[in-house]
Amino acid sequence: MNNNHHSDSPTILLRVTDGSFHMHRAFNDFQQASQSAEAYAGAGFSVAMMSATGRFLMRFDTRRQRVAV
């Protein structure tokens, strides 16, 4: 018996949070996921990058930009 089941689950998950809520984004490309994580961090969010199996890969901390008034 041949079982050719292929999972369509994403390879990289981002958990994006601002402390009061969180959302998940899924990517099939590591480079694209990394660029998106850096963009979210640059916008003031904390981001955790995980594999599709839930294994923690890396964290991107917030990098809020200062604005002169």
Buried (B, 14 or more C-beta within 10 A) or exposed (E): EEEEEEEEEBBBBBBBBEEEEEEEBEBEEEEEBBEBBEEBBEBEBBBBBBEEEEEEBEEBEBEEEEEEE
